[in-house]
Amino acid sequence: MARVEALAEQFGRHVATPWQRTVAGAQRVIMIVYDKELERTLRARKIAFETAAKQAGHDWHEVDLSDAFARWIIGDEYREDYFAAPDNLQLKLEAEFPEFVAERLRSVLTQHDVTETSIVAVFGVAALFGFTRVSHILKLIEVDIRGRLVVFFPGQFEQNNYRLLDARDGWNYLAVPITLYGEGSPA
């Protein structure tokens, strides 16, 4: 069985179990962790995850963050100045970009048709690398998660530590990991 299909099968088993409704927002996050080299393959086969979710009785909503930085910078009136002197962007980036991304996620998480049984799938988090931390974004939105937030995470999960794109610095997060080598605790 191909690696993406194996992940989708594990994901399907996980979301088919009954969900605890009294868990904190951070515990409503499911991290699908896979080798960064599988990004294009996973995106081409993401329907396998949607199908697994629907077979388990959950509706499916998607957010793609691949273009988040481009959307954010295009809205800034001083973008040409930042292109000329990128170092000047750092403070603005740290202060405003995480909230921009969080608001984009929040706009889907709080839609009227997203319920306690919904799954919101997040693709494209690798595009955030170097601009902001996924952990920071998740902390900003965890109170808005009604059902489950599934983050497709190209990187590594070892000893309860997530590393995006196998970067040196990782973080410990309460999310449920699903990897090729096993899955997390019940939802």
N, C-alpha and C positions, 0 to 999 in steps of 0.2 A: 504494500500500500504506500502511496506517495506521502511525503511528509506533511503537506498541507491538508490532505484528506484525513490523515491520522489526527492532526490537531483539531480539525472540524468534528471528527467523531468524538474525541475527548470533550470538546466544548459541548456537543450535543448531549452527552451523558450528564455533564455537570449541570446544565440549565434545565434538564428534565427532572431533576430532584426538586422537591418542594423548597421554596425560598422562605427563609426567616424574614419576617416583616419588621422586626424590632432592632435590626442591626444599624450601626452608624453608617453614614455616607461613605466613609473610607472603606468599609467592609462590603459595600455594594459594587465595588470596582473589581472587574475580572481582567487580568492581564494575559493576553494571548502572546506568549513569548516565543519568538522564532529567530532563526539565523537571519542576519541582515541580507544575505544573498537571496533569500526567499521572497523578498518584498514584491517584486513584480509577479512572481508566480502566485503568491497569496492574493494579490489584488485581482488577478485574472480569474481566480477560483473562489472569490469571496462569497459567491452565491451558496457555496456549501455550508457556510456558517449561518447565513440567513435561513436556509432551508432547515437546518438543525434547530434553530430558534423557533421557527414557525411550527415544526413538528412537535416541539415541546409545549406549544400553546402560547408562545410569546410573540407580540408584534415587534417589528424591526424598524429602526430608524438609523440613518447614517449621517456622519459628519466627516468631511475630508479636510484636514488641516494643511494639506500640501501647499496651498497657496496663501496661507495665513500671513506670512511676512509681506508678500507682495500686496495683498489687500490692505494691510495696515499702512505700509509706507506710501502707497499711492494716494492715501487720504491725507497725507501730511503736506501742508503748503510749502514747507521748507525742504522737501525731499531732494531737490536738485543740489541744495547746499550740502546735504548729508552725503550725497553721492560724490561730491567734490572733496569732502573731508569726513570720511566715515568714522573716524575716532570721536567726532563730536556727537555721534548718534548714541553712544553707549548709555548715558544717563537717561535719555528719553526712552530708549529701548527697555531698560530695566524698570522704569517707572510706569510705562504705558502698555507695552506689548503684552505682558502676561494677562492683564485685565481685558485687552482686546480679544485674545484667544479664549479666555474664560467666558466672555460675553457671547462669543460665537457658539460655544458649547451650551451655555445656559439658554440661548434662544431655542435650541432643540429640546433640551431637557425639560423645559417648562411649557412646551406646547400642550394644548388641551388634550390631544390624543395620546400623549405619553403618560402612562399610568404606572401603578405599582407592579404590573406584570410585563412592562415594556423593556426592551433592550435597545440601548443607544450605542451604536458601534462607532468607534473613532479610528479613522485611518489617517495616515500621513504624519504621525508624530515625529518621524525622523526629520522632517523639514523644520522642526523647532530647534534642532540641535545647533548650539552656538548662539541662539537668540534668547532662549529661556529654558527652564527646566520643566519637564513633564510633571515632576512632583509638585512644583509650585502651582501649576495650573490645576492639578487635581485637588489641592487644598482649597483653592478658590471656589471650586464648584461642588465640592462633596455634599454640601447642604441641599443642593438642587437635585440630587439623584433620587428619583422615585422608585424605579425598578432596579435595573442593573446597567452599569456603564462598562462596555467592553472595549478595552484599549488594545489595539493591534500594535505590538511592541517589538520592533526589530532590535534585538540585543541579546542580553544574557540575564539569567536569574540564577544566582548561586548563593546559598546560605542566607536566604531571605533578603537578598540585595539585588536590585534591578540596575542594569547598566545599559543605557541606550546606545546603540551602535557600537557596543563593546568598549565604550570609553572608560577611562580610568576611574573617574568619580561616579559612584552609584548612590542609590539611596534605599533605605529600608522603608517599605510601605505596607499597609495593612491589606492590600488587595489580595484577591485569590489568584494565584498563578496557575496557568495551564501551559504546559510545555510538552515537547515531544517525549519527555522522560517521566511524565506523571502529571497529575493535576492537584489542585489545592483542596481545601476542605469544603464541605457542603455549603451551598449558597444559603 
